[in-house]
Amino acid sequence: MPCTICKTWWGQSAAPGQCEQVTCMLCGTRQCKGNGLSRGTCGTCHYGMLPGWYGNDDSLPCKYKGCTGRIVSRYAPRKGRVCREHFIRIMGAESEYGRMAKVT
């Protein structure tokens, strides 16, 4: 039976009829883990990482020199892996994505 939330057959491990639920590390939206079928990227904000996908290891360093922040995005323009503070700096605090990242 397909997932009652996302209507896919992808992740039936959590409970019959339901995918495993994960939270985007950038925007904080809860979603089915299957939403990240594009290499673990959030299906809502398209920049954040979904935990549990290969390559989404939040222990990797932010690409800004000297930063020890936990990475929340692998696809920030010009840098790639960045923490929340640097993502907001790159995207602009008043941009749609900057405001979204500040909420969580």
MIMARSE-831970 format. One record per residue: residue number from 1; y, x, z of N, C-alpha, C in turn. Coordinates in Angstrom, 1 decimal. Atoms other than C-alpha are relative to their C-alpha. Example, Ala and Ser with C-alpha at 12.3 -4.5 7.8 and 13.67 -1.06 7.14 Angstrom:
% residues 2
+-----+--------+--------+--------+--------+--------+--------+--------+--------+--------+
| pos |   n_yy |   n_xx |   n_zz |  ca_yy |  ca_xx |  ca_zz |   c_yy |   c_xx |   c_zz |
+-----+--------+--------+--------+--------+--------+--------+--------+--------+--------+
|   1 |   -1.2 |    0.9 |    0.0 |   -4.5 |   12.3 |    7.8 |    1.2 |    0.9 |    0.0 |
|   2 |   -1.1 |   -0.9 |    0.0 |   -1.1 |   13.7 |    7.1 |    1.1 |   -0.8 |    0.8 |
+-----+--------+--------+--------+--------+--------+--------+--------+--------+--------+
//
This chain:
% residues 104
+-----+--------+--------+--------+--------+--------+--------+--------+--------+--------+
| pos |   n_yy |   n_xx |   n_zz |  ca_yy |  ca_xx |  ca_zz |   c_yy |   c_xx |   c_zz |
+-----+--------+--------+--------+--------+--------+--------+--------+--------+--------+
|   1 |   -1.2 |    0.8 |    0.0 |    0.0 |    0.0 |    0.0 |    1.2 |    0.9 |    0.0 |
|   2 |   -1.3 |   -0.8 |    0.0 |    3.5 |    1.4 |   -0.8 |    0.8 |   -0.1 |    1.2 |
|   3 |   -0.9 |   -0.1 |   -1.2 |    6.0 |    2.3 |    1.8 |    0.9 |   -1.3 |    0.0 |
|   4 |   -0.8 |    1.2 |   -0.1 |    7.9 |   -0.8 |    3.1 |    1.5 |    0.3 |   -0.1 |
|   5 |   -1.5 |   -0.3 |    0.1 |   11.2 |    1.1 |    3.1 |    0.4 |    0.5 |   -1.4 |
|   6 |   -0.4 |   -0.6 |    1.3 |   11.3 |    3.3 |   -0.1 |   -0.8 |   -0.5 |   -1.2 |
|   7 |    0.9 |    0.6 |    1.1 |    8.6 |    1.4 |   -2.1 |   -0.8 |    1.0 |   -0.8 |
|   8 |    0.9 |   -0.9 |    0.7 |    6.8 |    4.6 |   -3.1 |   -1.3 |    0.2 |    0.7 |
|   9 |    1.3 |   -0.3 |   -0.6 |    3.3 |    5.7 |   -2.4 |   -0.1 |    1.4 |    0.5 |
|  10 |    0.0 |   -1.4 |   -0.3 |    4.4 |    9.2 |   -1.5 |   -0.6 |    0.4 |    1.3 |
|  11 |    0.4 |   -0.5 |   -1.3 |    4.0 |    9.7 |    2.2 |   -0.6 |   -1.0 |    0.9 |
|  12 |    0.7 |    1.0 |   -0.9 |    1.5 |    7.5 |    4.0 |   -0.6 |    0.6 |    1.2 |
|  13 |    0.6 |   -0.6 |   -1.2 |    0.8 |    9.9 |    6.9 |    0.5 |   -0.5 |    1.3 |
|  14 |   -0.6 |    0.5 |   -1.3 |    3.1 |    8.4 |    9.6 |   -0.7 |   -1.2 |    0.5 |
|  15 |    0.7 |    1.3 |   -0.4 |    1.7 |    4.9 |    9.7 |   -0.3 |   -0.7 |   -1.3 |
|  16 |    0.4 |    0.7 |    1.2 |    0.0 |    2.6 |    7.2 |    1.3 |   -0.8 |   -0.5 |
|  17 |   -1.1 |    0.7 |    0.6 |    2.7 |    1.3 |    4.8 |    1.4 |    0.5 |    0.3 |
|  18 |   -1.3 |   -0.5 |   -0.3 |    5.4 |    3.6 |    6.0 |    0.0 |    1.5 |   -0.1 |
|  19 |   -0.2 |   -1.5 |    0.1 |    6.6 |    7.2 |    5.1 |    0.5 |    0.5 |    1.3 |
|  20 |   -0.6 |   -0.7 |   -1.1 |    7.5 |    9.8 |    7.6 |    1.5 |   -0.1 |   -0.1 |
|  21 |   -1.5 |    0.1 |    0.0 |   11.2 |    9.3 |    8.6 |    0.6 |    1.4 |    0.4 |
|  22 |   -0.7 |   -1.3 |   -0.3 |   13.5 |   12.4 |    8.5 |    1.5 |   -0.3 |    0.0 |
|  23 |   -1.4 |    0.1 |    0.0 |   17.2 |   12.9 |    9.1 |    0.7 |    1.1 |   -0.8 |
|  24 |   -0.7 |   -1.1 |    0.8 |   19.5 |   14.8 |    6.6 |    0.7 |    0.9 |    1.0 |
|  25 |   -0.6 |   -1.0 |   -0.9 |   20.7 |   18.0 |    8.3 |    1.5 |    0.0 |   -0.2 |
|  26 |   -1.5 |    0.0 |    0.3 |   24.2 |   17.5 |    6.7 |    0.7 |   -1.3 |    0.4 |
|  27 |   -0.7 |    1.3 |   -0.2 |   25.1 |   13.8 |    6.6 |   -0.6 |   -0.8 |    1.1 |
|  28 |    0.6 |    0.7 |   -1.1 |   22.7 |   12.6 |    9.3 |   -0.6 |   -1.4 |   -0.3 |
|  29 |    0.6 |    1.3 |    0.3 |   21.3 |    9.6 |    7.4 |   -1.6 |    0.1 |    0.1 |
|  30 |    1.5 |    0.1 |   -0.1 |   17.7 |    8.6 |    8.2 |   -0.5 |   -0.6 |   -1.3 |
|  31 |    0.6 |    0.4 |    1.3 |   15.5 |    8.2 |    5.2 |   -1.5 |    0.4 |    0.0 |
|  32 |    1.4 |   -0.4 |    0.2 |   11.9 |    8.5 |    4.0 |    0.0 |    1.4 |   -0.5 |
|  33 |    0.1 |   -1.4 |    0.4 |   10.8 |   12.1 |    3.6 |   -0.2 |    0.1 |   -1.5 |
|  34 |    0.1 |    0.1 |    1.5 |    9.9 |   11.1 |    0.0 |    1.3 |    0.0 |   -0.8 |
|  35 |   -1.3 |   -0.1 |    0.7 |   13.6 |   10.8 |   -0.8 |    0.3 |    1.4 |   -0.5 |
|  36 |   -0.3 |   -1.3 |    0.3 |   13.7 |   14.5 |   -1.0 |   -0.9 |    0.6 |   -1.1 |
|  37 |    0.9 |   -0.5 |    1.0 |   11.4 |   14.8 |   -4.0 |    0.6 |    0.9 |   -0.9 |
|  38 |   -0.6 |   -1.1 |    0.8 |   14.0 |   16.9 |   -5.7 |    0.2 |    1.2 |    0.9 |
|  39 |    0.0 |   -1.2 |   -0.8 |   13.1 |   19.9 |   -3.6 |    0.6 |   -0.1 |    1.4 |
|  40 |   -0.5 |    0.2 |   -1.4 |   14.0 |   18.5 |   -0.2 |    1.4 |   -0.2 |    0.2 |
|  41 |   -1.4 |    0.3 |   -0.1 |   17.5 |   17.5 |   -1.0 |    0.2 |   -1.5 |    0.4 |
|  42 |   -0.3 |    1.3 |   -0.5 |   19.0 |   14.4 |    0.7 |    0.3 |   -0.9 |   -1.2 |
|  43 |   -0.2 |    1.0 |    1.1 |   18.9 |   11.3 |   -1.5 |    1.3 |   -0.8 |    0.2 |
|  44 |   -1.3 |    0.7 |   -0.2 |   22.2 |   10.0 |    0.0 |    1.2 |    0.9 |   -0.4 |
|  45 |   -1.1 |   -0.9 |    0.2 |   24.6 |   13.0 |    0.0 |   -0.2 |    1.0 |   -1.1 |
|  46 |    0.3 |   -0.9 |    1.1 |   22.8 |   15.1 |   -2.6 |    0.3 |    1.5 |    0.3 |
|  47 |   -0.3 |   -1.3 |   -0.4 |   23.8 |   18.3 |   -0.7 |   -0.8 |    0.5 |    1.2 |
|  48 |    0.7 |   -0.3 |   -1.3 |   22.0 |   18.2 |    2.7 |   -1.5 |    0.2 |   -0.2 |
|  49 |    1.4 |   -0.3 |    0.1 |   18.5 |   19.4 |    3.4 |   -0.7 |   -1.0 |    0.9 |
|  50 |    0.8 |    0.8 |   -0.8 |   15.7 |   17.3 |    4.7 |   -1.1 |    0.9 |    0.6 |
|  51 |    1.0 |   -0.9 |   -0.6 |   13.5 |   19.0 |    7.3 |   -1.4 |   -0.3 |   -0.4 |
|  52 |    1.4 |    0.1 |    0.3 |    9.9 |   19.7 |    6.6 |   -0.3 |    0.3 |   -1.4 |
|  53 |    0.2 |   -0.4 |    1.4 |   10.3 |   20.7 |    2.9 |    0.0 |    1.5 |   -0.1 |
|  54 |    0.0 |   -1.4 |    0.2 |    9.4 |   24.2 |    1.8 |    1.3 |    0.5 |   -0.4 |
|  55 |   -1.3 |   -0.6 |    0.3 |   12.5 |   26.4 |    1.7 |    1.1 |   -0.6 |    0.8 |
|  56 |   -1.0 |    0.6 |   -0.8 |   14.4 |   24.2 |    4.1 |   -0.1 |    0.5 |    1.4 |
|  57 |    0.1 |   -0.6 |   -1.3 |   14.1 |   26.6 |    7.0 |    1.4 |    0.2 |    0.6 |
|  58 |   -1.4 |   -0.2 |   -0.6 |   17.2 |   26.2 |    9.2 |    0.2 |    1.2 |    0.8 |
|  59 |   -0.2 |   -1.3 |   -0.7 |   16.6 |   29.6 |   10.7 |    0.6 |    1.0 |   -1.0 |
|  60 |   -0.6 |   -0.9 |    0.9 |   17.9 |   31.2 |    7.5 |    1.5 |    0.1 |    0.3 |
|  61 |   -1.4 |   -0.2 |   -0.3 |   21.4 |   32.7 |    7.9 |    0.9 |   -0.7 |   -1.0 |
|  62 |   -1.0 |    0.5 |    0.9 |   24.5 |   31.1 |    6.5 |    0.5 |    1.2 |   -0.9 |
|  63 |   -0.3 |   -1.1 |    0.9 |   25.7 |   33.1 |    3.5 |    1.4 |    0.6 |    0.2 |
|  64 |   -1.3 |   -0.6 |   -0.3 |   29.1 |   33.8 |    5.0 |   -0.2 |    1.2 |    0.9 |
|  65 |    0.2 |   -1.2 |   -0.8 |   29.2 |   37.3 |    6.4 |    0.4 |   -0.2 |    1.5 |
|  66 |   -0.3 |    0.1 |   -1.5 |   28.9 |   37.4 |   10.2 |   -0.2 |   -1.4 |    0.6 |
|  67 |    0.2 |    1.3 |   -0.5 |   28.2 |   33.7 |   10.5 |   -1.4 |   -0.2 |    0.5 |
|  68 |    1.3 |    0.2 |   -0.6 |   25.3 |   32.8 |   12.8 |   -0.4 |   -1.5 |    0.0 |
|  69 |    0.2 |    1.4 |    0.0 |   25.5 |   29.0 |   12.2 |   -1.3 |   -0.4 |   -0.7 |
|  70 |    1.3 |    0.6 |    0.6 |   22.4 |   26.9 |   11.3 |    0.4 |   -0.6 |   -1.3 |
|  71 |   -0.3 |    0.5 |    1.3 |   22.3 |   26.1 |    7.6 |   -0.4 |   -1.5 |   -0.1 |
|  72 |    0.2 |    1.4 |    0.2 |   22.5 |   22.5 |    6.6 |   -0.1 |   -0.4 |   -1.5 |
|  73 |   -0.1 |    0.2 |    1.5 |   22.9 |   22.8 |    2.8 |   -0.5 |    1.2 |   -0.7 |
|  74 |    0.4 |   -1.1 |    0.9 |   21.3 |   24.9 |    0.1 |    0.8 |    0.0 |   -1.2 |
|  75 |   -0.6 |    0.1 |    1.3 |   23.5 |   23.8 |   -2.7 |    1.5 |   -0.1 |    0.1 |
|  76 |   -1.5 |    0.0 |   -0.1 |   27.1 |   24.4 |   -1.6 |    0.5 |    0.8 |   -1.2 |
|  77 |   -0.6 |   -0.7 |    1.2 |   29.3 |   25.4 |   -4.6 |    0.4 |    1.4 |    0.4 |
|  78 |   -0.4 |   -1.4 |   -0.1 |   29.7 |   29.2 |   -5.0 |   -0.8 |    0.8 |    1.1 |
|  79 |    0.7 |   -0.7 |   -1.0 |   27.6 |   30.1 |   -1.9 |   -1.4 |   -0.3 |    0.2 |
|  80 |    1.4 |    0.4 |   -0.2 |   24.4 |   28.1 |   -1.7 |   -0.2 |   -0.4 |    1.4 |
|  81 |    0.4 |    0.3 |   -1.4 |   23.0 |   28.2 |    1.9 |    1.3 |    0.2 |    0.9 |
|  82 |   -1.1 |   -0.1 |   -0.9 |   25.8 |   27.4 |    4.3 |   -0.2 |   -0.9 |    1.2 |
|  83 |    0.0 |    0.8 |   -1.2 |   26.3 |   26.0 |    7.8 |    1.0 |   -1.2 |   -0.2 |
|  84 |   -0.8 |    1.2 |    0.1 |   28.2 |   22.7 |    8.5 |    1.5 |    0.4 |   -0.1 |
|  85 |   -1.4 |   -0.3 |    0.0 |   31.6 |   24.4 |    9.2 |    0.4 |    0.6 |   -1.3 |
|  86 |   -0.3 |   -0.6 |    1.3 |   31.5 |   26.5 |    6.0 |   -0.1 |   -1.0 |   -1.2 |
|  87 |    0.1 |    1.0 |    1.0 |   30.4 |   23.5 |    4.0 |    1.2 |   -0.8 |   -0.1 |
|  88 |   -1.2 |    0.7 |    0.0 |   33.4 |   21.6 |    5.1 |    1.2 |    0.8 |   -0.5 |
|  89 |   -1.0 |   -0.9 |    0.5 |   35.6 |   24.6 |    4.3 |    0.0 |    0.0 |   -1.5 |
|  90 |    0.1 |   -0.1 |    1.5 |   34.2 |   24.8 |    0.7 |    0.3 |   -1.3 |   -0.6 |
|  91 |   -0.2 |    1.3 |    0.6 |   34.3 |   21.1 |    0.0 |    1.4 |   -0.6 |    0.3 |
|  92 |   -1.3 |    0.6 |   -0.4 |   37.6 |   20.4 |    1.7 |   -0.1 |   -1.0 |    1.0 |
|  93 |    0.2 |    0.9 |   -1.2 |   38.0 |   18.7 |    5.0 |    0.4 |   -1.5 |   -0.3 |
|  94 |   -0.4 |    1.4 |    0.4 |   39.6 |   15.6 |    3.3 |   -0.7 |   -0.6 |   -1.2 |
|  95 |    0.8 |    0.5 |    1.1 |   37.2 |   15.3 |    0.5 |   -1.1 |   -1.0 |    0.5 |
|  96 |    1.0 |    1.0 |   -0.4 |   34.5 |   12.6 |    0.5 |   -1.2 |    0.8 |    0.8 |
|  97 |    1.1 |   -0.7 |   -0.6 |   31.8 |   15.2 |    1.3 |    0.4 |    0.7 |    1.3 |
|  98 |   -0.5 |   -0.6 |   -1.2 |   33.9 |   17.0 |    3.9 |    0.1 |   -1.0 |    1.2 |
|  99 |   -0.1 |    1.0 |   -1.0 |   34.6 |   13.8 |    5.8 |   -1.4 |   -0.4 |    0.5 |
| 100 |    1.3 |    0.4 |   -0.3 |   30.9 |   12.9 |    5.6 |   -0.7 |    1.0 |    0.9 |
| 101 |    0.6 |   -1.1 |   -0.8 |   29.8 |   16.3 |    7.1 |    0.6 |    0.0 |    1.4 |
| 102 |   -0.7 |    0.0 |   -1.3 |   32.4 |   15.9 |    9.9 |   -0.5 |   -1.1 |    0.9 |
| 103 |    0.5 |    1.2 |   -0.7 |   30.9 |   12.6 |   11.0 |   -1.2 |    0.3 |    0.9 |
| 104 |    1.2 |   -0.2 |   -0.7 |   27.6 |   14.0 |   12.1 |    0.1 |    1.2 |    1.0 |
+-----+--------+--------+--------+--------+--------+--------+--------+--------+--------+
//
